[in-house]
């Protein structure tokens, strides 16, 4: 499923903050940017420019979701539903 979604994620990322390098995006995310936090979640989930890491994706999606990002809330919910990067139930 990730391979099909990768195309959509790539297209989304190329239209947003993805023009910024990883370090700049991470700096913005650590500073509280909801969009940057969600993008880091995408980058880690799909392994775009960083090693694929579901736990890091959950971390960044959660930070963005807690600030009200519907996209991050959805992505976090999908990860929980699929048991990706979260403790097993």
C-alpha positions as CSV (number, residue, x, y, z in Angstrom):
1,X,0.0,0.0,0.0
2,X,2.9,2.4,0.7
3,X,4.2,2.1,-2.8
4,X,0.9,3.3,-4.3
5,X,0.5,6.0,-1.8
6,X,4.1,7.0,-2.3
7,X,3.2,8.6,-5.6
8,X,0.5,10.8,-4.0
9,X,2.9,11.7,-1.1
10,X,5.6,12.6,-3.6
11,X,3.2,14.9,-5.5
12,X,2.0,16.5,-2.3
13,X,5.5,17.0,-0.9
14,X,6.7,18.6,-4.1
15,X,3.9,21.3,-3.8
16,X,4.6,22.2,-0.1
17,X,7.5,22.6,2.2
18,X,9.5,19.9,0.5
19,X,11.5,22.5,-1.4
20,X,13.1,23.2,1.9
21,X,15.9,20.9,2.9
22,X,15.4,18.4,5.6
23,X,17.3,20.3,8.3
24,X,15.3,23.5,7.7
25,X,12.0,21.5,7.8
26,X,13.0,19.8,11.0
27,X,14.0,23.2,12.5
28,X,10.5,24.6,11.6
29,X,8.8,21.4,13.0
30,X,10.7,21.6,16.3
31,X,9.7,25.3,16.5
32,X,6.0,24.2,16.3
33,X,5.1,24.5,12.6
34,X,2.1,22.3,12.1
35,X,2.8,21.9,8.4
36,X,6.4,21.1,8.9
37,X,5.6,18.5,11.5
38,X,3.1,16.8,9.2
39,X,5.7,16.9,6.4
40,X,8.3,15.2,8.6
41,X,5.7,12.6,9.3
42,X,5.3,12.1,5.6
43,X,9.0,12.0,5.0
44,X,9.6,9.4,7.6
45,X,6.5,7.3,6.7
46,X,7.5,7.1,3.0
47,X,11.2,7.3,3.5
48,X,11.6,10.5,1.4
49,X,15.1,11.9,1.9
50,X,15.4,10.0,5.2
51,X,15.4,6.3,6.1
52,X,11.8,5.0,6.4
53,X,10.8,5.0,10.1
54,X,7.3,4.5,11.2
55,X,8.0,5.4,14.9
56,X,9.4,8.8,13.8
57,X,6.4,9.3,11.5
58,X,4.0,8.6,14.4
59,X,6.0,11.1,16.5
60,X,5.7,13.9,14.0
61,X,2.1,13.2,12.9
62,X,1.1,13.2,16.6
63,X,2.7,16.6,17.2
64,X,0.9,18.0,14.2
65,X,-2.4,16.3,15.0
66,X,-2.4,17.6,18.6
67,X,-2.3,21.1,17.0
68,X,-5.4,20.4,15.0
69,X,-4.1,19.2,11.6
70,X,-6.8,17.0,10.1
71,X,-4.3,15.5,7.7
72,X,-2.0,14.5,10.5
73,X,-4.9,13.2,12.5
74,X,-6.0,11.0,9.6
75,X,-2.5,9.7,8.9
76,X,-2.0,8.9,12.6
77,X,-5.3,7.1,12.6
78,X,-4.3,5.0,9.6
79,X,-1.0,4.1,11.3
80,X,-2.8,3.0,14.4
81,X,-5.3,1.0,12.3
82,X,-2.5,-0.7,10.5
83,X,-0.3,-1.2,13.6
84,X,2.6,0.8,12.1
85,X,5.0,2.5,14.4
86,X,2.7,2.0,17.5
87,X,2.8,-0.6,20.3
88,X,0.8,-3.8,19.4
89,X,-2.6,-4.1,20.9
